[in-house]
Amino acid sequence: MELKNAIKKAARLLKKVWISVAAVLAATSMMAVPAYAADGVQGSKIVTGTEKLIGDVTTWLMVLAPVVAGLLIIYFFIRRSAADEMDTKKWNNRIVVAIVSCIGAVLGSATLNLIIGYYK
């Protein structure tokens, strides 16, 4: 019997706490004052600098990814030519992964560069 009473009291107390929390949240949300930026963020140095940085990185990535992938593919072909049958399959898989990774890096970089271009 005592355990049931304690559980009921705890449930009532928890209900009161939730009601109090909801009331406080409602009151604070009604009293909140909206804040506005003075001149906007488009002209700030952080935004323009970040925009230029992303543009430069994506441009370099579009140039660098095929070069690195080409060098890796050449290396993988050389290693494949010196490998036995079991290792040849592994080197073939690595060549395919290098090609797909290069395509993914270039497409991702071009997409990001395109998206950033809309904000200029």
C-alpha distances in whole Angstrom, upper triangle without the diagonal:
4,5,5,6,9,10,11,13,14,16,17,19,20,21,23,25,26,27,29,30,32,33,35,36,38,39,41,42,44,46,47,51,53,55,58,61,64,66,64,64,67,69,67,69,65,65,69,69,66,68,71,69,68,71,73,70,70,74,74,72,74,77,75,73,76,78,75,75,78,79,76,77,80,79,77,80,82,79,79,82,82,79,79,77,74,74,76,73,71,73,74,70,70,73,71,68,71,72,69,68,71,71,67,68,71,69,66,69,71,67,66,70,70,67,68,71,69,68,72
4,5,5,6,9,10,11,12,14,15,16,18,20,21,22,24,26,27,29,30,32,33,35,36,38,39,41,42,44,45,49,51,53,56,59,62,64,62,62,65,67,65,66,63,63,67,67,64,66,69,68,66,69,71,69,69,73,73,70,73,76,74,72,75,77,74,73,77,78,75,76,79,78,76,79,81,78,78,82,81,78,78,77,73,73,75,72,70,73,73,69,70,73,71,68,70,72,68,67,70,70,66,67,70,68,65,67,69,66,65,68,69,65,66,70,68,67,70
4,5,5,6,9,10,10,12,14,15,16,18,20,21,22,24,26,27,29,30,31,33,35,36,37,39,41,42,43,47,49,51,54,56,60,62,60,59,62,65,63,64,61,61,64,64,61,63,66,64,63,66,68,65,66,69,69,67,69,72,70,68,71,73,71,70,74,74,71,72,76,74,72,75,77,74,74,78,78,75,75,73,69,70,71,69,66,69,69,66,66,69,67,64,66,68,65,63,66,66,63,63,66,65,62,64,66,63,62,65,65,62,63,67,65,64,67
4,5,5,6,9,10,11,12,14,15,17,18,20,21,23,24,26,27,29,30,32,33,35,36,37,39,41,42,46,48,50,53,56,59,61,59,59,62,64,62,64,60,60,64,64,61,63,66,64,63,66,68,65,65,69,69,67,69,72,71,68,71,73,71,70,74,74,71,73,76,75,73,76,78,75,75,78,78,75,75,74,70,70,72,69,67,69,70,66,66,69,67,64,66,68,64,63,66,66,62,63,66,64,61,63,65,62,61,65,65,61,63,66,64,63,66
4,5,5,6,9,10,11,12,14,15,17,18,20,21,23,24,26,27,29,30,32,33,35,36,38,39,41,44,47,49,52,55,58,61,59,58,61,64,62,63,60,60,64,64,61,63,66,65,63,66,68,66,66,70,70,68,70,73,72,70,73,75,72,72,75,76,73,74,78,76,74,78,80,77,77,81,80,78,78,76,73,73,74,71,69,72,72,68,68,71,69,66,68,70,66,65,68,67,64,64,67,65,62,65,66,63,62,65,65,62,63,66,65,63,67
4,5,5,6,9,10,10,12,14,15,16,18,20,21,22,24,26,27,28,30,32,33,35,36,38,39,43,45,47,50,52,56,58,56,56,59,61,59,61,57,57,61,61,59,60,64,62,60,64,66,63,63,67,68,65,67,70,69,67,70,72,69,69,73,73,70,72,75,74,72,75,77,74,74,78,78,75,75,74,70,70,72,69,67,69,69,66,66,68,67,63,66,67,64,62,65,65,61,62,65,63,60,62,64,61,60,63,63,60,61,64,62,61,64
4,5,5,6,9,10,10,12,14,15,16,18,20,21,22,24,26,27,29,30,32,33,35,36,37,41,43,45,48,51,54,57,54,54,57,59,57,59,55,55,59,59,56,58,61,60,58,61,63,61,61,65,65,63,65,68,66,64,67,69,67,66,70,70,68,69,72,71,69,72,74,72,72,75,75,72,72,71,67,67,69,66,64,66,66,63,63,66,64,60,63,64,61,59,62,62,58,59,62,60,57,59,61,58,57,60,60,57,58,61,60,58,62
4,5,5,6,9,10,11,12,14,15,17,18,20,21,23,24,26,27,29,30,32,33,35,36,40,42,44,48,50,54,56,54,54,57,59,57,59,56,56,60,60,57,59,62,61,59,62,64,62,62,66,66,64,66,69,68,66,69,71,69,68,72,72,70,71,74,73,71,74,76,74,74,78,78,75,75,73,70,70,71,68,66,68,69,65,65,68,65,62,65,66,62,61,64,63,60,60,63,61,58,60,62,59,58,61,61,57,58,62,60,58,62
4,5,5,6,9,10,11,12,14,15,17,18,20,21,23,24,26,27,29,30,32,33,35,38,41,43,46,49,52,55,53,53,56,58,56,58,55,55,59,59,56,58,61,60,58,62,64,62,62,66,66,64,66,69,68,66,69,71,69,68,72,73,70,71,75,74,72,75,77,75,75,78,78,76,76,75,71,71,72,69,67,69,70,66,66,68,66,63,65,67,63,62,64,64,60,61,63,62,58,60,62,59,58,61,61,57,58,61,60,58,61
4,5,5,6,9,10,10,12,14,15,16,18,20,21,22,24,26,27,28,30,32,33,37,38,41,44,46,50,52,50,50,53,55,53,55,52,52,56,56,53,55,58,57,55,58,60,58,58,62,63,60,62,66,64,62,65,68,65,65,68,69,66,68,71,70,68,71,73,71,71,75,75,72,72,71,68,67,69,66,63,66,66,62,62,65,63,60,62,63,60,58,61,61,57,57,60,58,55,57,59,56,54,58,58,54,55,58,57,55,58
4,5,5,6,9,10,11,12,14,15,17,18,20,21,23,24,26,27,29,30,32,35,37,40,43,45,49,51,49,49,52,54,52,54,51,51,55,55,52,54,57,56,54,57,59,57,57,61,62,59,61,64,63,61,64,67,64,64,67,68,65,67,70,69,67,71,73,70,70,74,74,71,72,70,67,66,68,65,63,65,65,61,61,64,61,58,60,62,58,57,60,59,55,56,59,57,53,56,57,54,53,56,56,53,54,57,55,53,57
4,5,5,6,9,10,11,12,14,15,17,18,20,21,23,24,26,27,29,30,34,36,39,42,45,48,51,49,49,52,54,53,54,52,51,55,56,53,55,58,57,55,58,61,59,59,62,63,61,63,66,65,63,66,69,66,66,70,70,68,69,73,72,70,73,75,73,73,77,77,74,75,73,70,70,71,68,66,68,68,64,64,66,64,61,63,64,61,59,62,61,57,58,60,58,55,57,59,56,54,57,57,54,55,58,56,54,57
4,5,5,6,9,10,11,12,14,15,17,18,20,21,23,24,26,27,29,32,35,37,40,43,46,49,47,47,50,52,50,52,49,49,53,54,51,53,56,55,54,57,59,57,57,61,61,59,62,65,64,62,65,67,65,65,68,69,67,68,72,70,69,72,74,72,72,76,76,73,74,73,69,69,70,67,65,67,67,63,63,65,63,60,62,63,60,58,61,60,56,57,59,57,54,56,58,55,53,56,56,53,53,56,55,53,56
4,5,5,6,9,10,11,12,14,15,16,18,20,21,22,24,26,27,31,33,35,38,41,44,47,45,44,47,50,48,50,47,46,50,51,48,50,53,52,50,53,56,54,54,57,58,56,58,61,60,58,62,64,61,61,65,65,63,65,68,67,65,69,71,68,68,72,72,70,71,69,66,65,67,64,61,63,63,60,59,62,60,56,58,59,56,54,57,57,53,53,56,54,51,52,54,51,49,53,53,49,50,53,51,50,53
4,5,5,6,9,10,11,12,14,15,17,18,20,21,23,25,26,30,32,34,37,40,43,46,44,44,47,49,48,50,47,47,50,51,48,50,53,52,51,54,56,54,54,58,59,57,59,62,61,59,62,65,62,62,66,67,64,66,69,68,67,70,72,70,70,74,74,71,72,71,67,67,68,65,63,64,64,61,60,63,60,57,59,60,57,55,58,57,53,54,56,54,51,53,54,51,49,53,53,49,50,53,51,49,53
4,5,5,6,9,10,11,12,14,15,16,18,20,21,23,24,28,30,33,36,39,42,45,43,44,47,49,47,49,47,46,50,51,49,50,54,53,51,54,57,55,55,59,60,58,60,63,62,61,64,66,64,64,67,68,66,68,71,70,69,72,74,72,72,76,76,74,74,73,70,69,70,67,65,67,67,63,63,65,63,59,61,62,59,57,59,59,55,55,58,56,52,54,56,52,51,54,54,50,50,53,51,50,53
4,5,5,6,9,10,11,12,14,15,17,18,20,21,22,26,28,31,34,37,40,43,41,41,44,46,44,46,43,43,47,48,45,47,51,49,48,51,54,52,52,56,57,55,57,60,59,57,61,63,61,61,64,65,63,65,68,67,66,69,71,69,69,73,73,71,72,71,67,66,68,65,62,64,64,60,60,62,60,57,58,59,56,54,57,56,52,52,55,53,50,51,53,50,48,51,51,47,48,51,49,47,50
4,5,5,6,9,10,11,12,14,15,16,18,20,21,25,27,29,32,35,38,41,39,39,42,44,43,45,42,42,45,46,43,45,48,47,46,49,51,50,50,53,54,52,54,58,57,55,58,61,59,58,62,63,61,62,66,65,63,67,69,67,67,71,71,69,70,68,65,64,65,62,60,62,62,58,57,60,57,54,56,57,53,52,54,53,50,50,52,50,47,49,50,47,45,48,48,44,45,48,46,44,48
4,5,5,6,9,10,11,12,14,15,17,18,20,24,26,29,32,35,38,41,39,39,42,45,43,46,43,43,46,47,45,46,50,49,48,51,53,52,52,55,56,55,56,60,59,57,61,63,61,61,65,65,63,65,68,68,66,69,72,70,70,74,74,72,73,71,68,67,68,65,63,65,64,61,60,62,60,57,58,59,56,54,56,56,52,52,54,52,49,50,52,49,47,50,49,46,46,49,47,45,48
4,5,5,6,9,10,11,12,14,15,17,18,22,24,27,31,33,36,39,38,38,41,44,42,44,42,41,45,46,44,45,49,48,47,50,52,51,51,55,56,54,56,59,59,57,61,63,61,61,65,65,64,65,69,68,67,70,72,70,70,74,75,72,74,72,69,68,69,66,64,65,65,62,61,63,61,58,59,60,57,55,57,56,52,52,54,52,49,51,52,49,47,50,50,46,46,49,47,45,48
4,5,5,6,9,10,11,12,14,15,16,20,22,25,28,31,34,37,35,35,38,40,39,41,38,38,42,43,40,42,45,45,43,46,49,47,48,51,52,50,52,56,55,54,57,59,57,57,61,62,60,61,65,64,63,66,68,66,67,71,71,69,70,69,66,65,66,63,60,62,62,58,57,59,57,54,55,56,53,51,53,52,49,49,51,49,45,47,48,45,43,46,46,42,43,46,44,42,45
4,5,5,6,9,10,11,12,14,15,19,21,24,27,30,33,36,34,34,37,40,38,41,38,38,41,42,40,41,45,44,43,46,48,47,47,51,52,50,52,55,55,53,57,59,57,57,61,62,60,61,65,64,63,66,68,67,67,71,71,69,70,69,66,65,66,63,60,62,61,58,57,59,57,54,55,56,52,51,53,52,48,48,50,48,45,46,47,44,42,45,45,41,41,44,42,40,43
4,5,5,6,9,10,11,12,14,18,20,23,27,30,33,36,34,35,38,40,39,41,39,39,42,44,42,43,46,46,45,48,50,49,49,53,54,53,54,58,57,56,59,61,60,60,63,64,63,64,68,67,66,69,71,70,70,74,74,72,74,72,69,68,69,66,64,65,65,61,60,62,60,57,58,59,55,53,55,55,51,51,53,50,47,48,50,46,44,47,47,43,43,46,44,42,45
4,5,5,6,9,10,11,12,16,18,21,25,27,30,33,32,32,36,38,36,39,36,36,40,41,39,41,44,44,43,46,48,47,47,51,52,51,53,56,55,54,58,60,58,58,62,63,61,63,66,65,65,68,70,68,69,72,73,71,72,71,68,67,68,65,63,64,64,60,59,61,59,56,57,57,54,52,54,53,50,49,51,49,46,47,48,45,43,45,45,42,42,44,42,40,43
4,5,5,6,9,10,11,14,16,19,22,25,28,31,29,30,33,35,34,36,34,33,37,38,36,37,41,41,39,42,45,44,44,47,49,47,49,52,52,51,54,56,55,55,58,59,58,59,63,62,61,64,67,65,66,69,70,68,69,68,65,64,65,62,59,61,60,57,56,58,56,52,53,54,51,49,51,50,46,46,48,46,42,43,45,42,39,42,42,38,38,41,39,37,40
4,6,5,6,9,10,14,16,19,22,25,28,31,29,30,33,36,35,37,35,34,38,39,38,39,42,42,41,44,46,45,45,49,50,49,51,54,54,53,56,58,57,57,60,61,60,61,65,64,63,66,69,67,68,71,72,70,72,70,68,66,67,64,62,63,62,59,58,60,57,54,55,56,52,50,52,51,48,47,49,47,44,45,46,42,40,43,42,39,39,41,39,37,40
4,5,5,6,9,12,15,18,22,25,27,30,29,30,33,36,34,37,35,35,38,40,38,39,43,43,42,45,47,47,47,50,52,51,52,55,55,54,58,60,58,59,62,63,62,64,67,67,66,69,71,70,70,74,75,73,74,73,70,69,69,67,64,65,65,61,60,62,60,57,57,58,55,53,54,53,50,49,51,49,46,47,48,44,42,44,44,40,40,43,40,38,41
4,5,5,6,10,12,15,19,22,24,27,26,27,30,32,31,34,32,32,35,36,35,36,40,40,39,42,44,43,44,47,48,47,49,52,52,51,55,57,55,56,59,60,59,61,64,64,63,66,68,67,67,71,72,70,72,71,68,66,67,64,62,63,62,59,58,59,57,54,55,55,52,50,52,51,47,47,48,46,43,44,45,42,39,42,42,38,37,40,38,35,38
4,5,5,9,11,14,17,20,23,26,24,25,28,31,30,32,30,30,33,35,33,34,38,38,37,39,42,41,42,45,46,45,47,50,50,49,53,55,54,54,57,58,57,59,62,62,61,64,66,65,66,69,70,69,70,69,66,65,65,63,60,61,60,57,56,57,55,52,53,53,50,48,49,48,45,44,46,44,41,41,42,39,37,39,39,35,35,37,35,33,35
4,6,8,11,14,17,21,23,26,25,27,30,32,31,34,32,32,35,37,35,36,40,40,39,42,44,44,44,47,49,48,50,53,53,52,55,58,57,57,60,62,60,62,65,65,64,67,70,69,69,72,74,72,74,72,70,68,69,66,63,64,64,60,59,60,58,55,56,56,53,51,52,51,48,47,49,46,43,44,45,42,39,41,41,37,37,39,37,34,37
4,6,10,13,16,20,22,25,24,26,29,31,30,33,31,31,34,36,35,36,39,40,39,42,44,44,44,47,49,48,50,53,53,53,56,58,57,57,61,62,61,63,66,66,65,68,70,69,70,73,74,73,74,74,71,69,70,67,64,65,65,61,60,61,59,56,57,57,54,52,53,52,49,48,49,47,44,45,45,42,40,42,42,38,37,40,37,34,37
4,6,9,13,16,19,22,21,22,25,27,26,29,28,27,31,32,31,32,36,36,35,38,40,40,41,44,45,45,46,49,49,49,52,54,53,54,57,58,57,59,62,62,62,65,67,66,66,70,71,69,71,70,68,66,66,64,61,62,62,58,57,58,56,53,53,54,51,49,50,49,45,45,46,44,41,41,42,39,36,38,38,34,34,36,34,31,33
4,6,10,13,15,19,18,20,23,25,24,27,26,25,29,30,30,31,34,35,34,36,39,39,40,42,44,44,45,48,49,49,52,54,53,54,57,58,57,59,62,62,62,65,67,66,67,70,71,70,72,71,69,67,67,65,62,62,62,59,57,58,57,53,53,54,51,49,49,49,45,44,45,43,40,40,41,38,36,37,37,33,32,34,32,29,31
4,7,10,13,16,15,16,19,21,21,24,23,22,25,27,27,27,31,31,31,33,36,36,36,39,41,41,42,45,46,45,48,50,50,51,54,55,54,56,59,59,59,62,64,63,64,67,69,67,69,69,66,64,64,62,60,60,59,56,55,55,54,51,51,51,48,46,46,45,42,41,42,40,37,37,38,35,32,34,33,30,29,31,28,26,28
4,7,9,12,12,13,17,18,17,21,20,19,22,24,24,25,28,29,29,31,33,34,34,37,38,38,40,43,43,43,47,48,48,49,52,53,52,54,57,57,57,60,62,62,63,66,67,66,68,68,65,63,63,61,58,58,58,55,53,54,52,49,49,49,47,44,45,44,41,40,40,39,36,35,36,33,31,32,32,28,27,29,27,24,25
4,6,9,8,10,14,15,15,18,18,17,20,22,22,22,25,27,27,28,31,32,32,34,36,37,38,41,41,42,45,46,46,47,50,51,51,53,56,56,56,59,61,61,62,65,66,65,68,67,65,62,62,60,58,57,57,54,53,53,51,49,48,48,46,43,43,43,40,38,39,37,34,33,34,32,29,29,29,26,24,26,24,21,22
4,6,5,7,11,11,11,14,14,14,16,19,19,19,22,24,24,26,28,29,30,32,34,34,36,38,39,39,42,44,44,45,48,49,49,51,53,54,54,57,59,59,60,63,64,63,66,65,63,61,61,59,56,56,56,53,51,51,50,47,46,46,44,41,41,41,38,36,36,35,32,31,32,30,27,27,27,24,22,24,22,19,20
4,6,9,11,11,11,14,15,15,17,19,20,21,23,25,26,27,29,30,31,33,35,36,37,39,40,41,44,45,46,47,50,51,51,53,55,56,56,59,61,61,62,65,66,66,68,68,66,63,63,62,59,58,58,55,53,54,52,49,48,48,46,44,44,43,40,38,38,38,35,33,34,32,29,29,29,26,24,25,24,20,21
4,7,8,8,9,12,14,13,14,17,18,18,20,22,23,24,26,28,29,30,32,33,35,37,38,39,42,43,43,45,47,48,49,51,53,54,54,57,59,59,60,63,64,64,67,66,65,62,62,60,57,57,56,54,52,52,50,48,47,46,45,42,41,41,38,36,36,35,33,31,31,30,27,26,26,24,21,22,21,17,17
4,6,7,8,11,12,11,12,15,16,16,18,20,21,22,24,26,26,28,30,31,32,34,35,36,39,40,41,42,44,46,46,48,50,51,51,54,56,56,57,60,61,61,64,63,61,59,58,57,54,53,53,50,49,48,47,44,43,43,41,39,38,38,35,33,33,32,29,28,28,26,23,23,23,21,18,19,18,14,15
4,6,5,9,9,7,9,12,12,12,15,17,17,18,21,22,23,25,27,27,29,31,32,33,36,37,37,38,41,42,42,44,47,47,48,50,52,52,53,56,58,57,60,60,58,55,55,53,51,50,50,47,45,45,44,41,40,40,38,35,35,34,32,30,30,29,26,25,25,24,20,20,21,18,16,17,16,12,13
4,6,9,9,6,7,11,11,10,13,15,15,16,19,20,21,22,25,26,26,29,30,31,34,35,36,37,39,41,41,43,45,46,47,49,51,51,52,55,56,56,59,59,57,54,54,52,50,49,48,46,44,44,42,40,39,38,36,34,33,33,30,28,28,27,25,23,23,21,19,18,18,16,13,14,13,9,10
4,7,9,7,7,10,12,11,13,15,17,17,19,21,22,23,25,27,28,29,31,32,35,36,36,38,40,41,42,44,46,47,48,50,52,52,54,56,58,58,60,60,59,56,55,54,52,50,50,48,46,45,44,42,40,40,39,36,35,35,33,30,30,29,27,25,25,24,21,20,20,18,15,16,16,12,11
4,5,6,6,8,10,11,13,14,16,17,18,20,22,23,25,26,27,29,30,31,34,35,35,37,40,41,41,43,45,46,47,49,51,51,53,55,57,56,59,59,58,55,54,53,50,49,49,47,45,45,44,41,39,40,38,35,34,34,32,30,30,29,27,25,25,24,21,20,21,19,16,17,18,14,13
4,6,5,6,8,10,10,12,14,15,16,18,20,21,22,24,26,27,28,29,32,33,33,35,37,38,39,41,43,43,44,47,48,49,50,53,54,54,57,57,56,53,52,51,49,47,47,45,43,43,42,39,38,38,37,34,33,33,31,28,28,28,26,23,24,24,20,19,21,20,16,17,18,15,14
4,6,5,6,8,10,10,12,14,15,16,18,20,21,22,24,26,26,27,31,31,31,33,36,36,37,39,41,41,42,45,46,46,48,51,52,52,55,55,53,50,50,49,46,45,45,43,40,40,40,37,35,36,34,31,31,31,29,26,26,26,23,21,23,22,18,18,20,18,15,17,18,14,14
4,5,5,6,9,10,11,12,14,15,17,18,20,21,23,25,25,26,29,31,31,32,35,36,36,38,40,41,42,44,46,46,47,50,51,51,54,54,52,49,49,48,45,44,44,42,39,39,38,36,34,34,33,30,29,29,27,24,24,24,21,19,20,19,16,15,17,15,11,14,14,11,11
4,5,5,6,9,10,11,12,14,15,17,18,20,21,23,24,25,28,29,30,31,34,35,35,37,39,40,41,43,45,46,47,49,51,51,54,54,52,50,49,48,45,44,44,42,39,39,38,36,34,34,33,30,29,29,27,24,24,24,21,19,19,19,16,14,16,15,11,12,13,10,9
4,5,5,6,9,10,10,12,14,15,16,18,20,21,22,24,27,27,27,29,32,32,33,35,37,38,39,41,43,43,45,47,49,49,52,52,50,47,47,46,43,42,42,40,37,37,37,34,32,32,31,28,27,28,26,23,23,23,21,18,19,19,16,15,17,16,12,14,16,13,12
4,5,5,6,8,10,10,12,14,15,16,18,20,20,22,25,26,26,27,30,31,31,33,35,36,37,39,41,41,42,45,46,46,49,49,48,45,44,43,41,39,39,37,35,35,34,31,30,30,29,26,25,25,23,20,20,21,18,15,17,17,13,13,15,14,10,13,14,12,12
4,5,5,6,9,10,11,12,14,15,17,19,20,21,24,25,25,27,29,30,31,33,35,36,37,39,41,41,42,45,46,46,49,49,48,45,44,43,41,39,39,37,35,34,33,31,29,29,28,25,24,24,22,19,19,19,16,14,14,14,11,10,12,11,7,9,11,9,9
4,6,5,6,9,10,11,12,14,15,17,18,20,22,23,24,26,28,29,30,32,33,34,35,38,39,40,41,44,45,46,49,49,47,44,44,43,40,39,39,37,34,34,33,31,29,28,28,25,23,24,22,19,18,19,17,14,15,15,12,10,13,13,9,10,13,11,10
4,5,5,6,9,10,11,12,14,16,16,18,21,21,21,23,26,26,27,29,31,32,33,35,37,37,39,41,43,43,46,46,45,42,41,40,38,36,36,34,32,31,31,28,26,27,26,23,21,22,20,17,17,18,16,13,14,15,12,11,14,14,11,13,15,14,13
4,5,5,6,8,10,10,12,14,15,16,19,20,20,22,24,25,26,28,30,31,31,34,35,36,37,40,41,41,44,44,42,40,39,38,35,34,34,32,29,29,28,26,24,24,23,20,19,19,17,14,14,15,12,9,11,12,8,8,11,10,8,10,13,12,12
4,6,5,6,9,10,11,13,14,15,18,19,20,21,23,25,26,27,29,30,31,33,35,36,37,40,41,42,44,44,43,40,39,38,36,34,34,32,30,29,28,26,24,24,23,20,19,19,17,15,13,14,12,9,10,11,8,6,9,10,7,8,12,11,11
4,6,5,6,9,10,11,12,14,16,17,18,20,22,23,24,26,28,28,30,32,33,34,36,38,39,40,43,43,42,39,38,38,35,33,33,32,29,28,28,26,23,23,23,20,18,19,18,15,14,15,14,10,12,14,11,9,12,14,11,12,15,15,14
4,5,5,6,9,10,10,11,15,15,15,17,20,20,21,23,25,26,27,29,31,31,33,35,37,37,40,40,39,36,35,35,32,30,30,29,26,25,25,23,20,21,20,17,16,17,15,12,12,14,12,8,11,13,10,9,13,14,12,13,17,16,16
4,5,5,6,9,10,10,13,14,15,16,18,20,21,22,24,25,26,28,30,31,32,34,36,36,39,39,38,35,34,33,31,29,29,27,25,24,23,21,19,19,18,15,13,14,13,9,9,10,9,5,7,9,7,6,10,11,10,11,15,15,15
4,5,5,7,9,10,12,13,15,16,18,19,21,22,24,25,26,28,30,31,32,34,36,37,40,40,39,36,35,34,32,30,29,28,26,24,24,22,20,19,19,17,14,15,14,11,9,12,11,7,8,11,10,8,11,13,12,12,16,16,16
4,5,5,6,8,11,11,12,14,16,17,18,20,21,22,24,26,27,28,30,32,33,34,37,38,37,34,33,32,30,28,28,27,24,23,23,21,18,18,18,16,13,15,15,11,10,13,12,9,11,14,12,11,14,16,15,16,19,20,19
4,5,5,6,9,10,10,12,14,15,16,18,20,21,22,24,25,26,27,30,31,32,35,35,34,31,30,29,27,25,25,23,21,20,20,18,15,15,15,12,10,11,11,7,7,10,9,6,9,12,11,10,14,15,15,16,19,20,20
4,6,6,7,9,11,11,13,15,16,17,19,21,22,23,25,26,27,29,31,32,35,35,34,31,30,29,27,25,24,23,21,19,19,18,15,14,14,12,9,10,10,7,5,8,9,6,7,11,11,10,12,15,15,15,18,20,20
4,6,6,7,9,11,11,13,15,16,17,19,21,22,24,25,26,28,30,31,34,34,34,31,29,29,27,25,24,24,21,19,20,19,15,15,16,14,11,12,13,10,8,12,13,10,11,14,14,13,16,18,18,18,21,23,22
4,6,5,6,8,10,11,12,14,16,17,18,20,21,23,24,26,28,28,32,32,32,28,27,27,25,22,23,22,19,17,18,17,13,14,15,12,10,12,13,10,9,13,13,11,13,16,16,15,18,20,19,20,24,25,24
4,5,5,6,8,10,11,12,14,15,16,18,20,21,22,24,26,26,29,30,29,26,24,24,22,20,20,19,16,14,15,13,10,10,11,9,6,8,9,7,7,10,11,10,12,15,15,15,17,19,20,21,24,25,25
4,6,5,6,9,10,10,12,14,15,16,18,20,20,22,24,25,28,28,28,25,23,23,21,19,18,18,15,13,14,13,10,9,11,9,6,8,10,9,8,11,13,12,13,16,17,17,19,21,22,22,25,27,27
4,5,5,6,9,10,11,12,14,15,17,19,20,21,23,24,28,28,28,25,23,24,22,19,19,19,16,14,16,15,11,11,14,12,9,12,14,12,11,15,16,15,16,19,20,19,22,24,24,24,28,29,29
4,5,5,6,9,10,11,12,14,16,17,18,20,22,22,26,26,26,22,21,22,20,17,17,17,14,12,14,13,9,10,13,11,8,12,13,11,12,15,16,15,17,20,20,20,23,25,25,26,29,30,30
4,5,5,6,9,10,10,12,14,15,16,18,20,21,24,24,23,20,19,19,17,14,14,14,11,9,11,10,6,7,9,8,6,9,11,10,11,14,15,15,17,19,20,20,23,25,25,26,29,31,31
4,5,5,6,9,10,11,12,14,15,17,19,20,23,24,24,20,19,19,18,15,14,15,12,10,12,12,8,8,12,11,9,12,14,13,13,16,18,17,19,22,23,22,25,27,27,28,31,33,33
4,5,5,6,9,10,11,12,14,16,17,19,22,23,23,20,18,19,18,14,15,16,13,11,14,13,10,11,14,13,11,15,17,15,16,19,20,20,21,24,25,25,27,29,29,30,34,35,35
4,5,5,6,9,10,10,12,14,16,16,20,20,20,17,15,16,14,11,12,13,9,8,11,10,7,9,12,11,10,14,15,15,16,19,20,20,22,24,25,25,28,29,30,31,34,35,36
4,5,5,6,9,10,10,12,14,15,18,19,19,15,14,14,13,10,10,11,8,6,9,10,7,8,11,11,10,13,15,15,16,19,20,21,22,24,26,26,28,30,31,32,35,36,37
4,5,5,6,9,10,11,13,14,18,19,19,16,14,16,15,11,12,14,11,9,12,13,10,11,15,15,14,16,19,18,19,22,23,23,25,27,28,29,31,33,34,34,37,39,39
4,5,5,6,9,10,11,12,16,18,18,14,13,15,13,10,12,13,10,9,13,13,11,13,16,16,15,18,20,19,21,23,25,25,26,29,30,30,32,34,35,36,39,40,41
4,5,5,6,9,10,10,14,15,15,11,10,11,10,6,8,10,7,6,10,11,9,11,14,14,14,17,19,19,20,23,24,25,26,29,30,30,32,34,35,36,39,40,41
4,5,5,6,9,10,13,14,15,12,9,12,11,7,8,11,10,8,11,13,11,12,16,17,16,19,21,21,22,24,26,27,28,30,32,32,34,36,37,38,41,42,43
4,5,5,7,9,13,14,15,12,11,14,13,10,11,14,12,11,15,16,14,16,19,19,19,22,24,24,25,27,29,29,31,33,34,34,37,39,39,40,43,45,45
4,5,5,6,10,12,13,9,8,11,10,7,10,12,11,11,14,15,14,16,19,19,19,22,24,24,25,28,29,30,31,34,34,35,37,39,40,41,44,45,46
4,5,5,8,9,10,7,5,8,8,6,7,10,10,9,13,14,14,15,18,19,20,22,24,24,26,28,29,30,32,34,35,36,38,39,40,42,44,46,47
4,6,8,10,12,10,8,11,12,9,10,14,13,13,16,18,17,18,21,22,22,24,27,27,28,30,32,33,34,36,38,38,40,42,43,44,47,48,49
4,7,10,12,9,9,12,12,10,13,16,15,15,18,19,19,21,23,24,24,27,29,29,30,33,34,35,36,38,40,40,42,44,45,46,49,51,51
4,7,8,6,6,9,10,8,11,13,13,14,17,18,18,20,22,23,24,26,28,29,30,32,33,34,36,38,39,40,42,44,45,46,49,50,51
4,6,5,6,9,10,10,12,14,15,16,18,20,21,22,24,25,27,29,30,31,33,34,36,37,39,40,42,43,45,46,47,49,51,53,54
4,6,5,7,9,10,11,13,15,15,17,19,20,22,23,25,26,28,29,31,32,34,35,36,38,39,41,42,44,45,47,48,50,52,53
4,5,6,7,9,10,12,13,15,16,17,19,21,22,23,25,27,28,29,31,33,33,35,37,38,39,41,43,44,45,47,49,51,52
4,5,5,6,9,10,11,12,14,15,17,19,20,21,23,25,26,27,29,30,31,33,35,36,37,39,40,42,43,45,47,48,50
4,5,5,6,9,10,10,12,14,15,17,18,20,21,23,24,26,27,29,30,31,33,35,36,37,39,41,42,43,46,47,48
4,5,5,6,9,10,11,12,14,16,17,18,20,21,22,24,26,27,28,30,32,33,34,36,37,39,40,42,44,46,47
4,5,5,6,9,10,11,12,14,15,16,18,20,21,22,24,26,26,28,30,31,32,34,36,37,38,40,42,44,45
4,5,5,6,9,10,10,12,14,15,16,19,20,21,23,24,25,27,29,30,31,33,34,36,37,39,41,43,44
4,5,5,6,9,10,11,12,14,16,17,18,20,21,23,24,26,27,29,30,32,33,35,36,38,40,42,43
4,5,5,6,9,10,11,12,14,15,16,18,20,21,22,24,26,27,28,30,31,33,34,36,38,39,41
4,5,5,6,9,10,10,12,14,15,16,18,20,21,22,24,25,26,28,30,31,32,34,36,38,39
4,5,5,6,9,10,11,13,14,15,17,18,20,21,23,24,26,27,29,30,32,33,35,37,38
4,5,5,6,8,10,11,12,14,16,17,18,20,21,22,24,26,27,28,30,31,33,35,37
4,5,5,6,8,10,10,12,14,15,16,18,20,21,22,24,25,27,28,30,32,33,35
4,6,5,6,9,10,10,12,14,15,16,18,20,21,22,24,26,27,28,31,32,33
4,5,5,6,9,10,11,12,14,15,17,18,20,21,22,24,26,27,29,31,32
4,5,5,6,9,10,10,12,14,15,16,18,20,21,22,24,25,27,29,31
4,5,5,6,9,10,10,12,14,15,16,18,20,21,22,24,26,28,29
4,5,5,6,9,10,11,12,14,15,16,18,20,21,22,25,26,27
4,6,5,6,8,10,10,12,14,15,16,18,20,21,23,25,26
4,6,5,6,8,10,10,12,14,15,16,18,20,21,23,25
4,6,5,6,8,10,11,12,14,15,16,18,20,22,23
4,6,5,6,8,10,10,12,14,15,16,19,21,21
4,5,5,6,9,10,10,12,14,15,17,19,20
4,5,5,6,8,10,11,12,14,16,17,19
4,5,5,6,9,10,11,12,15,16,17
4,5,5,6,9,10,10,13,15,16
4,5,5,6,9,10,11,13,15
4,5,5,6,8,10,11,13
4,6,5,6,9,10,11
4,5,5,7,9,11
4,5,5,7,10
4,5,5,7
4,5,6
4,6
4
